[in-house]
Amino acid sequence: MRSINDLIWHIVHNLNGNLQYLRKAANFTFVPQMKHMTIAIYANELQQQVLTQKFTERYTVQFCNSFAALATCEASVYIDLYFDEHLQRLDKPHAWVLAQALTVTNEQLPTNYIRINGWYGLLQQPALQVCIHLAVNADAQALINNLGWKPLVCPDIVGLISARSIAMIINEAYFALAENVATKADIDIAMQLGTNYPFGPFDWSEKIGLQQIHQLLLALAATDDRYAPAPALIQALS
């Protein structure tokens, strides 16, 4: 049976490359703001709170409670943080769409789509992980700067960078829970201290949404068995 220390070592050892990549984010200068920008957003409550603080003093913001509502809005920019749950594309070819599209790659998305990692805990960081179609790279990066983030351009892979790491941590935590290594609370505290992440795995999975974690793990497991969802995680969804 693994101890909590064994669990932390295993995860940190496997994620070291990802963590080093993310530490390379540099300082940046904002591009002048776009005037009269309207942003339509489909997101959960916690994400809405973050984006309200970020946008409302500078831009007109409209929050939508469904994909159908988002699709009927008229806006300059659309932010769809539920994309991985519904996988529907907005028919808005002349507007930018920032989509939390972690389970797909650019091949499956229109050119005006920018893949982002909008999970809670990352959305409020100064750098936003993005994956951009090469043909619109400069304009898309300028947009991200205008919205108040440094664009941290990631390779066009499922999960981008941090989401892969976080999903693995949460999955390992569910394996540890099933092995009676410790309680959820103890694993949360140990992992938070051991990885220097803002939340423990169980707390973070609630804030992100366990369904989204599960969907990403399934997508990653299609090419790498290490990401196969823990039985305890699957059970927690039922």
Summary of the structure (lengths in Angstrom):
residues: 238
radius of gyration: 18.1
end to end distance: 26.3
largest distance: 58.4
contacts: 736
relative contact order: 0.14
helix: 48%
strand: 13%
